[in-house]
Amino acid sequence: MDLAKQHAGTVTAVLNAVNAYAEWVPVTDLAKYGLIHGCGSLLSYSDFRLHACEFFKVICQRKRPVDVAVAEYDAAMCNIFQVLMNISQQFLTRSGMQPSSIDESEYEFASCVCETMVALGSSNMQCILADGARTFQFLQQMLEYYQHYKITLHFQSLLFWLVVLREPSKSKSIARVSGDNSAAGNSASTGDLSTEKKKGVSVFVTDEIYSTILDVSFKRMLKNNGSATSGLLEIWSEELEGKSDFCNYRTKLLDLIKVIASQRSVIAAAIVVQRINVVFGDANQATKSPQDLDAMEGAQLGLEAVVNAIFDGSVDCGKTDLDTKSQLHKIFEGLLQQLLSLKWTEPNLAVIHGHYLDALGPFLKHHPDAVASVVNKLFELLTSLPITFQDPSNNSRLARLQICSSFIRISRAADKALLPHMKNIADTMAYLQGEGRLLRGEHNHLCEAFLVMSSSAGIQQQQEVLAWLLEPLNKMWTQVEWQTAYLSDPSGLTNMFADSQFMWSIYHTVTFFEKALKRSGTKKSSATPQAPTTTVPGYLHPMSSHLAWIVPPLLRLLRCIHVLWSEPFAQSQTAEIKAAKSMTVAEQASLLGETGKLTKGQVAPADGLLDVQRDGESKENNIKNWLRGIRDSGYNVLGLAATLGEAFFRCIEGSSVTLAIMENVQVMEFRHLRQLIHLVIIPFVKYCPADLWLWLVNLLQPLFVHCQQALNYSWSSLLHEGRAKVPDSIGNLSGSELKVEVMEEKLLRDLTREVCSVLWALSSPGLNNGLPSLEQLGPSNRMDSVLKNLESFASSSLTGFLMLHIGTALPALRISVEVFTWTDSDAVTKVIPFCGALIHLAVASNQAELRQFVAKDLFSSIIHGLSVESNSVISAELVGLCREIYVYLSDRDPAPRQVLLSLPHIKQEDLLAFNDSLSKTASPKEQKQHMRSLLLLATGNKLRALAAQKTTNVITNVTTRNRSSTAHHGSSAEEDGHIGLATLSSI
């Protein structure tokens, strides 16, 4: 070893070579020629131990081949196991006895050792299970890593325990758990254990191990935010580990808690209650420090995980023995009584108190006798907090809203257990409202809880509840006086801004319509969230009968809001209104990617927080929040109503809808236009009855015309001038000009993708079931004499119907070709199905203009799209479209051949050889490969999407596609704005 130190560079180089061999050389050969022994001996030397440990990590990730001598392979792995156990034990002993003597380099090495052991346990557990004492020793060491002060070591062990303790029935989740570990630097913990091996391991996992893991998990539920600590543990630090990764880490902790709770329910219940008692401390203390509040929130999440795992149905309560049921009831009943006895009135504590109560929702479902006391306690918490408009922080009012939200969560979790208490809740609500102690936003939340409760009682109960809840709103909403005063002309809405109380009353009315549409109706399967409820014969949605009086005033209100941006009215507005039309801080942060997700139970600031203008609140912000809130909820009401199908579309005047949402589409900002498309237009397309498609196409005409012009202009600015020109009023933004440019480009890309989503919806299979497959259209069926005219597809294909209306079709077709010149692969991905539908129509119909467009313009644009490198992830789909156009249209139109012959590096004989190759195979896969090869040849191998795919296909085959293309723009040929092949001549 002294000689090795003298030649450290040589030894390191040899280790690097050995590590490369470790990836493919048979493990038995590595053992036979002494490499395992040699690298093991280097683990004790600081100069070489990391490289040597990498060698073992690579080997431990490999699984035993089927064609290897089992005894020899297992012997080699057992040898590795022993080497790792010895070096690991040395570290754990020193770390436990003299932690101050261990420096960061040793911790780095220990992390590598732990990661290697995780890989060994995940991929080669059979070698460990052969010896019971060895297995127990291994689990004890992994437990010590889980308990370790250093979070890196703890995290590596966390991944191991998740794999080992999961039940066989949940094996599909293993890949998700073990695969999402890049943030922690782990790459060795992937893989799963067979059911047989898991059963073998479970024999050695004692109740003490379960208890220890739970205890550590609850303590590590915190992150270091400057105030939180957890004794001797190094807890998560955003500065060191990253902000976004903490949510992933805590999710894994909660997953592990759920797994243990489903297997050892009594142990989990007892330990979580112990943890709660610890973090509560002196329950009579009126206030708590930020550190204590963080600990209490962490324990609440743990409680929620445990209760859900035990009572949510994943564990068969019918098979649980009576003794276990009795113990669980005793534990949670004791906790509930403790929670009911608390007298917290400070807003932060009241919110936490409410969250603890709603965490017990699944328990209440199985023990309904306790529901009444929980309901009374929530009302007690609500009324203990004062209604104040003078508090700049709004802590009290926000806390009241979150307590109301607890009613919703309990209603959802406890299911039918709350039905007997609905009258008592309604009476209490009426009493508080009569006393002026319940604000409109709070009332809306409680009404939403009512809708959740009634959904478990059937449609008739829902209809009765809705009639009761909507009756007072009907009287106010349908009054002619307020509509005449505020919605008759453009200045009316500005007059409403002077009446803040009425303004927010309108907002809460609209938001309740939104909640009623979301919460009522039959419970939909999560697998088909977009399925229209009208598919059930004889079914009538409970909200159907109310749409006729809800929608007309809403359309008038939205039209007035849209007019605020129109000229010349926009110039005559006050400075406050002009400023209110700019972005909110939250919108700016969202565009910059600086917005964190709302934690459980939080509500958006506008969601009931403002009933009137607060003291100190500027009129500008008051109007700005109202405008954003009305637009959000108003658009959502229209989109949700559209999912009711016939009931909605038959009760509205098509002209009033078009006037309200399209009259001023030319002056809409991109953020508002994207929102309108996403929340309103796409649901309209999906659910509009076929006999009303003419109304839909007329609605889309001004949208497509404006979007095509606006997007073309903005993309041209971005690609040629380096900055997107958008109409949005960003407002005051502190920081560099770069932030503004980032926001502008984000606005452009978001709108582009949303517009392409409309084209995707138009071409969805369910709306185009009359289109025959290309395979059905053989050569004999593609003669013009036997092809159908385009009108024959109008009743069974929305895309075909669209093509009959030139005013709407032309801008849509322009978008479909121009998108390939824009550097956004997400947008291209969304437009591909529309292009496919156009190809089908061109092949199946005798419409010459459509055929010529597809054969020339679309074909050229798709090939241009392959010159954009960011499209590499969808290059196979694009080549497939090229193949369909050429194979099915080149015999009827010369354009496909002309397009290919116009490419800079193709020769006539190349095209002849290509045609010959196509004639020899009917396989679409082989034809696509021929097309791909020809395109590379014809462009001098410079189609970036195809060239990039050569080097990235190994990665994209095993990872989720990330089609974001924000990083793929610059000064290159892919940025040329010309449609067709102009740019290819220069590459």
BELSUL-V778317 format. One record per pair of residues at least 24 apart in sequence whose ideal C-beta (glycine too) atoms are under 7 Angstrom apart, sorted by the first residue. I is the first residue (numbers start at 1). J is the second residue. Records with the same first field share a line. If there is no record, write none. Layout:
I=J + J
This chain:
1=45
5=47
8=47
11=48
12=48 + 51
15=48 + 51 + 52 + 55
16=51
18=55
19=51 + 54 + 55 + 58
22=55 + 58 + 59
23=58
26=68
27=59 + 62 + 73 + 76 + 77
28=68 + 69 + 72 + 73 + 76
30=59
31=76 + 79
36=76 + 79 + 80
40=83
43=83 + 87
46=105
49=109
50=109 + 112
53=109 + 112 + 113 + 116
56=80 + 84 + 116
57=112 + 115 + 116 + 119 + 188
60=116 + 119 + 120 + 123 + 124 + 188
61=119 + 123 + 188
62=123
63=123
64=124
74=127
77=124 + 127
78=127
81=120 + 127 + 128
84=113 + 116 + 117 + 120
85=137 + 138 + 141
87=113
88=113 + 117 + 141
89=141
92=141 + 144
99=149
107=150
110=153
111=152 + 153 + 156
114=145 + 153 + 156 + 157
115=156 + 186 + 188
116=188
117=142
118=156 + 159 + 160 + 188 + 189
119=188 + 189
121=160 + 164
122=160 + 163 + 189 + 191 + 193
123=191
125=193 + 197 + 201
126=197
129=197 + 200 + 201
135=204
136=204
139=204 + 205 + 209
143=209 + 212
146=213 + 216
147=212 + 216
149=232 + 233 + 234
150=234
151=234 + 235 + 236
154=220
155=184 + 249
156=186
158=252 + 256
159=186 + 189
160=189
161=213 + 256
162=252 + 255 + 256
163=192 + 193
164=193 + 198 + 201
165=205 + 259 + 260
166=259
167=262
168=195 + 198
177=252 + 255
180=248
183=242 + 245 + 248
207=264 + 267
210=260 + 264 + 267
211=267 + 271
213=256 + 260
214=257 + 260 + 268 + 271
215=271
217=253 + 256 + 257
218=272 + 275 + 299 + 302
220=253
221=250 + 253 + 298 + 301 + 302
222=294 + 295 + 298
227=290 + 291
228=291 + 294
229=291
254=301 + 305
257=302 + 305 + 306
258=305 + 308 + 309
261=305 + 306 + 309 + 310
262=309 + 314 + 315
265=310 + 315 + 324 + 328
266=324 + 327 + 328
268=306
269=306 + 328 + 331 + 332
270=331
272=302 + 303 + 306
273=331 + 335
275=299 + 302
276=303 + 335
283=342
286=346
287=346
288=349
293=348 + 352
296=352
297=352
300=352 + 355 + 356 + 359
303=356 + 359
304=359
307=359 + 360 + 362 + 363
308=362
311=362 + 363 + 365 + 366
312=362
317=366
329=367
332=360 + 363
336=360 + 370
340=373 + 377
345=384
347=385 + 395 + 396 + 399
350=381 + 384 + 385 + 399 + 403
351=399 + 402 + 403
353=381
354=378 + 381 + 402 + 403 + 406
355=406 + 601
357=406
358=406 + 409 + 410
361=409 + 410 + 413 + 414
362=413
364=410 + 414 + 417
365=413 + 414 + 415 + 417
368=417
371=414 + 417 + 418 + 421
372=421
374=410
375=421 + 425
378=403 + 406 + 407
379=428
383=437
387=437 + 439
389=612 + 614 + 615
390=615
392=616
394=609
397=609
398=609
400=442
401=441 + 442 + 445 + 603 + 608 + 609
402=601 + 603
404=442 + 445 + 446
405=445 + 601 + 603
407=445 + 446 + 449
408=445 + 448 + 449 + 452
411=449 + 452 + 453
412=452
415=456
416=456
418=453
419=453 + 456 + 457
422=450 + 453
439=611
440=505 + 508 + 611
441=508 + 607 + 608 + 609 + 611
442=608
444=508 + 511 + 512 + 515 + 608
445=608
447=512
448=515 + 519
451=515 + 516 + 519 + 520
452=519
455=519 + 520 + 523
459=542
462=520 + 542
463=542
466=516 + 520 + 542 + 543
470=546
473=509 + 512
474=549
476=509
477=509 + 549 + 553
478=549 + 553
483=553 + 556
487=556 + 557 + 560
490=560 + 563 + 569
492=560
493=560 + 561 + 564
494=573 + 577
497=577 + 623
500=612 + 613 + 622
501=612
503=626
504=610 + 611 + 612 + 626
507=626 + 629 + 630
510=554 + 630 + 633 + 634 + 637
511=633
513=550 + 637
514=633 + 636 + 637 + 640
516=543
517=543 + 637 + 640 + 641
518=640
530=686
532=643 + 645 + 687
533=643 + 644
534=644 + 645 + 646 + 647
541=644 + 647
543=644
544=644 + 647
547=641 + 647 + 648 + 651
548=651
551=641 + 652
552=656
554=634 + 637
555=656 + 657 + 660
556=660
557=630 + 634
558=634 + 660 + 661
559=659 + 660 + 663
561=627 + 630 + 631
562=663 + 664
563=664
565=664 + 667 + 668
566=664 + 667
576=619 + 620 + 623
577=623
579=620
580=620 + 623 + 624 + 627
581=729
582=729 + 730 + 731
583=729 + 730 + 731
584=624 + 628
587=671
588=730 + 733 + 743
591=743 + 746 + 747
592=739 + 742 + 743
631=672 + 675
635=675 + 676 + 679 + 680
636=679
638=680
639=679 + 680 + 683
642=683 + 684 + 687
643=683 + 687
645=687 + 689
646=689
649=688 + 689 + 692
654=695
657=699
658=698 + 699
662=699 + 702 + 703
665=702 + 703 + 706
666=706
669=727 + 728 + 729
670=726 + 727 + 728 + 747 + 748 + 751
671=728 + 747
673=751
674=750 + 751 + 754
677=754 + 755 + 758
678=754
681=758
682=757 + 758 + 761
685=758 + 761 + 762
686=761
690=795
693=798 + 801
697=801 + 802 + 805 + 808
700=808
701=807 + 808
704=808 + 811 + 812 + 815
705=811
707=755 + 815
708=811 + 814 + 815
711=751 + 752 + 755
712=818
714=748
715=748 + 822
716=977
718=745 + 748
719=975 + 977
720=977
724=748
749=824 + 966
752=822 + 824 + 827
753=824 + 826 + 827 + 830
755=815
756=819 + 827 + 830 + 831
757=830
759=812 + 815 + 816 + 830 + 831 + 834
760=830 + 831 + 833 + 834
762=798 + 799 + 802 + 834
763=799 + 833 + 834 + 836 + 837
767=798
768=797 + 798 + 799 + 837
769=796
770=796 + 797
771=797 + 837 + 840 + 841 + 844
772=844
774=840 + 843 + 884 + 888
777=843 + 844 + 888
782=843 + 888 + 892
784=846
787=844 + 845 + 846
788=844 + 845
789=845 + 846
790=845 + 847
793=841 + 845
799=837 + 838 + 841
800=841
803=841 + 850
813=853
816=858
817=857 + 858 + 861 + 979
818=979
820=861 + 862 + 864 + 865
821=864 + 976 + 977 + 978 + 979
823=868 + 870 + 965 + 968 + 969 + 974 + 975
824=965
825=870 + 871 + 873 + 874 + 963 + 965
826=963 + 964 + 965
828=865 + 871 + 874
829=874 + 963
832=874 + 877 + 881
835=881
836=881
839=881 + 884 + 885
842=889
843=888 + 889
851=889 + 892 + 893
852=893 + 895
854=885 + 889
855=885 + 889 + 893 + 895 + 896
856=895 + 899
857=979
859=885 + 896 + 899
860=899 + 979 + 980 + 981
861=979 + 980
863=935 + 981
864=980 + 981 + 983
866=935 + 943 + 945 + 946
867=943 + 944 + 945 + 973 + 974 + 983 + 984 + 987
868=944 + 945 + 974
869=944 + 945 + 948 + 968 + 974
870=965 + 968
871=945
872=945 + 948 + 949 + 952
873=956 + 961 + 963
875=945 + 946 + 949
879=928 + 931 + 932
880=928
882=931 + 935
883=927 + 928 + 931
886=931
887=918 + 927
900=938
902=981
903=938 + 939 + 981 + 984
904=939 + 940 + 984 + 985
905=937 + 938 + 939 + 940
906=937 + 938
910=934 + 937 + 938
939=984 + 987
940=987
942=987
944=974
